[in-house]
Every structure is written in C-alpha cells, then in structure tokens.
Amino acid sequence: LGSGHYPRPKIGALPFCLWPLPMPHGIGVVNAFLVGECGASRALLFDTGAGFAALQAIWPPTVRELEAVFLTHVEAEHAGGLCEVVARYGVRDAFIPVGTAAACGRALGEGTTVDFGAFEVTAFTTPGHVAAHNCYFIRAPRAGRSGGLLVSGDLVFAGSAGGANFSPYQLQSNLRRMLAAVPPNTVIAPGHGPLTTVENELRYNPFAA
C-alpha cells in the first residue's frame, strides 16, 4: 500500500453521509469517523482519535450534535478525549467493548443493535489486536441493497491487519469472520489508512487468505 502497488477499490455510494477524520499520530495517522443522515446536523462518532484538540481541528462545521459515540477499543490514539467529546456535544451514550473500562463509556456486546432513525449500528466482539475490541456495522434497512459501512478499528486495514498484541489466532479468526458476516459491497472504515471494501480485501488482502 505504501509503495502505491496495492489495488485500491472504487468506493461506492452509501445510504448516509460519511466524514473520515484523519489525525496525525506519531509517525502515522489515526482515523475517526462521523456517520449521519446527509443534510442533518446530528451524527454518530466512531472513535475519538488521539485527543479532543486534534479532533476539533478537522471537525466538519455542519455537524453540531452527536447522538452517540462508539469506541472500537480503548487505546490512547482511538479513545483520546472521550469525556471531553461527551461533555461538548451532550452525548447520552458512549459505547465501548465489553471487558474494558473508560470513563463516560458503557459496554456494548456482540450482536447488539442500536437504532438511530434511518440507520442502525450492530456491534461485533472482535478480540485479537487487544482483548476488548469491537467492530461496528452501520446500515440503512430502508435503503434495500445499498451498501453498509464496517468500522473495523484495528482489526483489518486496506491490504493489512492490526498487530496481534493479544491473540494472533483470534485476530485472524475474527478478521475472516467479519469479512464473511457482511455483504461484499460493504465499505470498510479502518482505524488507520484509507477506506476499502470487503470485496477488495477478500480478493487481495493476504491476511484474509
């Protein structure tokens, strides 16, 4: 990917608006994401990045309220400034994986679906990179066969996978499970790197073999 030779897919239209929020972290970049109905001022936030100041520096001015926050895992570069975000935007629910702890957060486990008007968020428990890690699948049920979004945290990236800091076996198993659990046209929004698709990673990602 870094050399420009990894095949990059065309990202298709989603039935909601997606705002990638890339923030510098160390020698690289960490991603957070906003998801909301196009034209609305409310959205959902997935991960908070390295800190509140970094997040605010790239915050889209059209998003003025948050309905909820979802953390993929509690590491400094993905959960920085969570309580500041909750206080600033009056967030009622900040969801974190089962088995971890974060001030202002409450656990959301495997298979739990939370509805937000036109779309819904389903949590998947995906340990491997760390012991407590979630992926989130966002879809719009009324949009028919339109693609959904998989916020994958540090499970799977374009052409790569997260470091197996907790369990190499569980990381590999959950990576394959998630790529099989959602439709091939699903867009993947990873914790690091560019957007990709399930179809592309099934075809080219060596960790999905």
Secondary structure, DSSP 8 states (H G I E B T S, - for coil): -TTS-S--------SSEEEEEEEEETTEEEEEEEEE-TT-SEEEEE--BT-HHHHHHT--TT--EEEEEE-S---HHHHTTHHHHHHHHT-SEEEEETT---TT-EEE-TT-EEEETTEEEEEEE--SSSSS-EEEEEE-GGGTT---EEEEETSEETTEE---SS-HHHHHHHHHHHHHHS-TT-EEEESSS--EEHHHHHHH-GGG-
